Each structure stands twice: as structure tokens, then as C-alpha cells.
Amino acid sequence: MNKLFSFVSGTALILLGVIALAGNVLLSIINPGLRWWDAWRLWPMIVLGAGVLLAVLAFGALKQRGLGLLFIPAVPVLATGSILMFASFFNQWGVWALLWPLEVLAVAGGFVLAAIFARNVWLGIPAILIGLNGVVLAFCNTTGLWGAWSVLWTVEPLAVGLVLLLIAARTRSLAVTVVGLSLCAFAFVAFTGMTTLLAFNGLLFRIAGPALLIVLGGGLLLAGFLKRPSIAAPTTNDVQG
């Protein structure tokens, strides 16, 4: 335990020192006229340091699976610290209006890493739900096409369908598989219908249609990849032998 504490603490302090040093050097290069007290702009390093500490602890999941859950708060904290650092460093606080969907994507990314390092496939369920919504929010916020929700709402049944397929891949339940495929099919039909109705609204719908097909196909491939191989039942000859 003492060795683990020393390793984590030492690594976190080194990383925090490297971030502080790089920030000070960059600050002096960008504006050589700044005085030493202008270093207060680097206060988001406190948030970044907390995220780094959580991430370092989470990598302990290589020995203890439970520590992988720390990626769930670590990734959003790192994302928040990074945005705060940029906003404070360049005094561009308006950047939050553009980058806030990254917080949603960071939460999804935290669940993905937690699922990988904790080796718990069930954590992929919130990752899918939050991640797909985060992608749509990022798209709408970046382009300003919030009216696209008239079509992109279909990501909700798609997300639920992919979650059910993920569950079916682990439980090998035919009923759950049928429901999951039905929801995915409904999402596809609904998206196609809405796209057809609004086809004259521009390039958005000509891009989003194939994109949804790619996401749906990727979900089905993931479900097939995670499916456990079935174990053949012993035959009569095997028992007699």
C-alpha cells in the first residue's frame, strides 16, 4: 500500500509540475511582458491536477479491477480542467458556449475506459446512451442546426436498441435480441421517413443518413464481437466413450 501511495503521489506531483512548467514557459513566450503575478491565470492546474491524480489511480485497475471505475470522474475532470485552462490562459471564457458538449462526451469516454480497465461490459450501456446524445449535442451546437433534432431524435431509440443488443450479447437472450433489433429498425425507418420528408432542407440530411447506417452497422458488429461462443452439448457417443 505504501509503495502504491508513493508511486501515485510521486507521479501526480511530477505531472503537475510538468504542466505548471510548460504553462509558465508558454505564457512567457506568448506575452513576454507579463509579470510573475500573472501566473494566477494557471489556477485551472488545480482541476487538472485532480484529474491527473484520479487517472493515475484508475490505471491501478491493471492490478485491481475496481479502480477502473475512477475513470468515470477522471475524464470529465480532465476535460473541465483543459477547457478552464484554455479559457483562463487566453482570457476567452466565451469558449464554453462552443465546447460544453465535450463534458457530455467526456462522461461517455469515462464509462468506456472504465468498462475496458474494469473489464465490465455493463458499463458500456451508459457509454452508448450518453455518447450518442453527446455526439448529437456536439453536432447541433457546433453547426447551430438545432432544428436537426426533428430528425436526430431517432438517436434515442437507436441508443436503447444498441444497449439491448449489448445485453443480449452477454445473456444470449433471443427475446432481448429481437427487441433490440426492432428498436434499431424503428430508428432507421423513422430516420429515413423524416429525412425523406425534409430532404429539401439541405446537405445535412444527405450526410446524416449514411452516418446513422454506419453507427447502426458498428453496433451490430460490436454485438457480434462480444457474443460468447456457444458450447456444443455432448453427444451420445461422447458420453459412451
Secondary structure, DSSP 4 states (H G I P E B T S, - for coil): -HHHHHHHHHHHHHHHHHHHHHHHHHHHHH-TT--GGGGGGGTTHHHHHHHHHHHHHHGGGGT-GGGGGGHHHHHHHHHHHHHHHHHHHHT-GGGHHHHTHHHHHHHHHHHHHHHHHTT-GGGHHHHHHHHHHHHHHHHHHHH--GGGHHHHTTHHHHHHHHHHHHHHHHH--HHHHHHHHHHHHHHHHHHHHHHHHTGGG-HHHHHHHHHHHHHHHHHHHHHHHHSPPPPPPPPHHHHH-
